[in-house]
């Protein structure tokens, strides 16, 4: 799986010593080598370096992951997980590559057909909303 070939210029870079607290929304290609405590959403591709840590959901066109994600990954065009990566959450994509020694604790949904992918994404979002509501009800919140 390759990243989309229409744009290889990195629009945003989160450096190795950077720490961001809060959600990050960017346009275009982003590379993260630091830490983000919040959701990451981009209109383009994302590369998460092997020393990077994200505690939040990642939404992108495609994602290459080398670090740690504590959240869900939604990247319709593809997700590649290197052996240095750990994902504690669900992965939703059309194309999924997982290297040996990669840790994934969550549900993986990979459907190539566009129509079936959109249906699977909708079903996953509904299930997630129901699970979240069930958790809130059972804890009394």
N, C-alpha and C positions, 0 to 999 in steps of 0.2 A: 504494500500500500504506500502510495506516495501522497504527499500533500498536494493540494490543488496547485496547478502550475501557472495560474494566471497572476499570482502575486507572491514574490519571494522577498520583497523588501519588508523588514521588520518595522512596524509603526511604533511599537511600544516595547520597552525593555525594563523589566524589574530586576535590578542587579542583585548579586549574591548576598550583599549585606543589607538589603532593603527589607523592611517589614511594613506591610500595609494592613491596617485594621479597618475593615469595612468592605462593602461590595465594590468591585471594580468593573466598569463597563467601558470597553474600548472599541474603536472601529479599526478593522484590519488585523494584521498579523501581530501577535504578541509572543515574546519569550519571557519566561519567568525563571529566574535562578534564585530568587529570595523567597520570603514567606508571605503568605496572604491569609489573614483570618477573616474570611468573607467569601462571597460568591464571586466567580470570575466569568464574565460574559463578553464575548467578542463576536463581531460580524465576520471575522476571518478565521485563520488557523491559529493554533496555539502550540508552543513547545514548552514543556515543563522540564527543566533541567534536573539532573539526578540529585542535586543537593536542595532542591526546592521543596517546600511544604505548603499545601493549601488545605485549609480547614473550611470547606465550603464546596458548593457545586460548581462544575465547570461546564460552560455551554459555548461551543465553537462549531465552525464548519467541519474541521478535522482537528485531531489532537495527537501529539506525540508526547508520551509521558515517560520520564525517567525518574521522577521523584515520588513524593507521597501525597496522595489525595485522600482526604477524609470527607467524602461527599460523592455525589453522583456526577457522572460524565455523560453529557448528551452532545454527540458530534456526528451528525448524519453522514458525512462523507467518509469517515474512517477514524479508528482509534488504534494506535500502536503503543503497546506497553513493553518497555524494555525490562530486562532482568533486574535492574536496580529499582524498579517501580513497585509501589504498593498502593492498592485502591481499596479503601474501606467504604464501599458504596456500589451502586448499580452503574452499569455501562450500557448505553443505548446508542447503536450505530448501525450502519449498513455493512461495514467491513471492519473486522476485528482481528488484530494480530497480537498474540501474547507470547512473549519470549519465556524460555525456561527460567525457573526460579523467581518469576514474578508472583506477587501475592495479590489475589483478588478475593475480597470477602464481600459478596453481594451478588446480585442477579445480573447476568449478561444477556442482552437481547441484541441479536445481529440478524437483520433481515435485509436482503439486497434489493428486492423489488420496492420501488418508491411507494406505491399504494399500500402494500402490506407493511412497510416501515412506518408510514404515517398512522395506520391503524394500531400497530404494536406500540408506538409512542403514546397515542391517546389512551390505550388500555393501561399502559404502565403509569401514566400520570393519574388516571382514575384510581388505580390500585394504591398508589402512593398517598393520594388524598384520603382514601378510606382508612389506610393504616394509620396515618397521622391523626385523623379524627378519633380513631379507636384508642390511640395512646392518650390523647387529651381527655377523653371520657373516662378511661380507666384510672387515671391519676387524679381525677376530680377537678381538672383545670377548665 
